[in-house]
C-alpha cells in the first residue's frame, strides 16, 4: 500500500498545530497540548499502536517497543516533540498554524524535531501495514522535555537499563545533509555526530560596597565583571583536534580533491595550521576544535544613581571531548585572574563518549544515507549542541546524531528562530530514509 501524499501532509500538519512548548518549570506547560499530541499517534498510526508495547515514562516520555525476529541487537530511533517558544519577532506565518506556502509547511517544530518524529512513526506504521517484522527489536523513544534538558529521556534510559536492554544502534537528531560544512569539500555532505560537547553553566560574581553613583570607585562591581567578560572573550580556550574531528578528516579524505587529500589523510601533521585558521573558518568549525565560552547573563543594580553591591555574570561553556566541567572551571578562573571575582559551577554535563564508526552499525547508516542522497558525501563530526541522546551513551556504544533532512544554512538558522519551516519534499524524503533504515536494522 502506497502512502498518500495528502494524508502524510495532513497528519504532519496536525502535529505542528499542537502547542507542545516546554519550560524549565514544566508546570507552565500546557499539558492538554502534550496529551493531545500523544493521542495523535494511535489515532493516525493504528498499525504502530496495534503492534507495539507502549509506555509513558516520566510524565511525557513515549516509549514504543516493537518485537523483532530477534532481541539480540535492539535499535532505538529517537526524537522529541516538545518545542521552544515561538514568541520571536519576524514570523510571517502562524507558528502553530501549519500553513502551506511556497511548497513548505510552516511552524514551530517542523525541523526541531517533530519532522523527524513524524517520519519515524509514518515509516514504521507503513512497514507494519505491509506485514514487515523487524529483524531485531525496535524501540521508538520520544521525549517531551529535550529543549529544557529535562529528565524524561534519562528516565527512559534508566528503564531500559533496568530491563537489561543494551541497544546496538541509536539514532537521534544532530547533523544534517548540508551544502557546506568542511573546508576543502566541494559537495554536500551528510554530517553524522558521533559525540557531543559537554555543556556547563558558570556564574561569576563580584561583591562590593554599595553607595551613591556620584562618588564611584575606580571599578564598580559591574566594571570588574565587564573586565572579566573581555578577558574571557579575548582569551578563548585553546584549539585542539579531538578524536571526533580527526575521524572526520580521515573519513572524508577520499571525498576531497587530490590537492587536499594528503592533508585530510594526515591531519595531525597540519594541526598547527588548522588551529591557527580555525577562527577564520566560521563559528561552526571554530567550535569543533575548541571549548567555547559565551557570556549570556549580566546582572547589576537597576537604578542609575546607586552603586551595585553585587554583580553577576552567567557564562555558558561547551566542552570539548577530553576536557571536563572542572577543567573548564579552572580555565575560566585562570583567564579572569581576579581574586575578587568568584567563579562557580552551577550545573553541567561532561562530553559524551565517542561512538564507534568501525562497525556494521555505522556502515548501515552510511548505506541508508547513500541510498537517499546519492550525491552527498558521508562523514562523522562532533556535535556542538546537546541532545537527549547523551543519556543513551550510558547503555550503547553506537549512538549517532543525525537529522535526515537536507538543510541550508538559512534553514538551520530558523531552528529556535522565526519562520521555522520544512519543504514538503524534504519531509517526504525523510520518511523514505527511515523506511530504508528500519529494514536494515
C-alpha positions, 0 to 999 in steps of 0.5 A: 500500500502506497502512502498518500501524499495528502494524508502524510501532509495532513497528519504532519500538519496536525502535529505542528498545530499542537502547542507542545512548548516546554519550560524549565518549570514544566508546570507552565506547560500546557499539558492538554497540548502534550496529551493531545499530541500523544493521542495523535499517534494511535489515532493516525498510526493504528498499525504502530499502536496495534503492534507495539508495547507502549509506555509513558515514562516520566510524565511525557516520555513515549516509549514504543517497543516493537518485537523483532525476529530477534532481541539480540541487537535492539535499535532505538530511533529517537526524537522529541516533540516538545518545542521552544517558544515561538514568541520571536519577532519576524514570523510571517506565518502562524507558528502553530498554524501549519500553513502551506506556502511556497511548497513548505509547511510552516511552524514551530517544530517542523525541523526541531524535531517533530519532522523527524518524529513524524517520519519515524512513526509514518515509516514504521506504521507503513512497514507494519501495514505491509506485514514487515517484522523487524529483524531485531527489536525496535524501540521508538523513544520520544521525549517531551522535555529535550529543549529544557534538558529535562529528565524524561529521556534519562528516565527512559534510559534508566528503564531500559537499563533496568530491563537489561536492554543494551541497544546496538544502534541509536539514532537521534537528531544532530547533523544534517545533509548540508551544502557546506560544512568542511573546508576543502569539500566541494559537495554536500555532505551528510554530517553524522555526530558521533559525540557531543560537547559537554555543556556547563553553566558558570556564574561569576560574581563580584561583591562590593560596597554599595553607595551613591553613583556620584562618588564611584570607585575606580571599578564598580562591581559591574566594571570588574565583571565587564573586565572579566567578560573581555578577558574571557572573550579575548582569551578563548580556550585553546584549539585542539583536534579531538578524536571526533574531528580527526575521524572526520578528516580521515573519513572524508579524505577520499571525498576531497580533491587530490590537492587536499587529500594528503592533508585530510589523510594526515591531519595531525601533521597540519594541526598547527595550521588548522588551529591557527585558521580555525577562527577564520573558518566560521563559528561552526568549525571554530567550535569543533576544535575548541571549548567555547565560552559565551557570556549570556547573563549580566546582572547589576543594580537597576537604578542609575544613581546607586552603586551595585553591591553585587554583580553577576555574570552567567557564562555558558561553556561547551566542552570539548571531548577530553576536557571536563566541567572542572577543567573548564572551571579552572580555565575560566578562573585562570583567564579572569585572574581576579581574586575578587571575582568568584567563579562557580559551577552551577550545573553541567554535563561532561562530553559524551563518549565517542561512538564507534564508526568501525562497525556494521552499525555505522556502515548501515547508516552510511548505506541508508544515507547513500541510498537517499542522497546519492550525491552527498558525501558521508562523514562523522563530526562532533556535535556542538549542541546537546541532545537527549541522546547523551543519556543513551551513551550510558547503555550503547556504544553506537549512538549517532546524531543525525537529522535526515533532512537536507538543510541550508544554512538559512534553514538551520538558522530558523531552528529556535528562530522565526519562520521555522519551516520544512519543504514538503519534499524534504519531509517526504524524503525523510520518511523514505530514509527511515523506511530504508533504515528500519529494514536494515536494522 
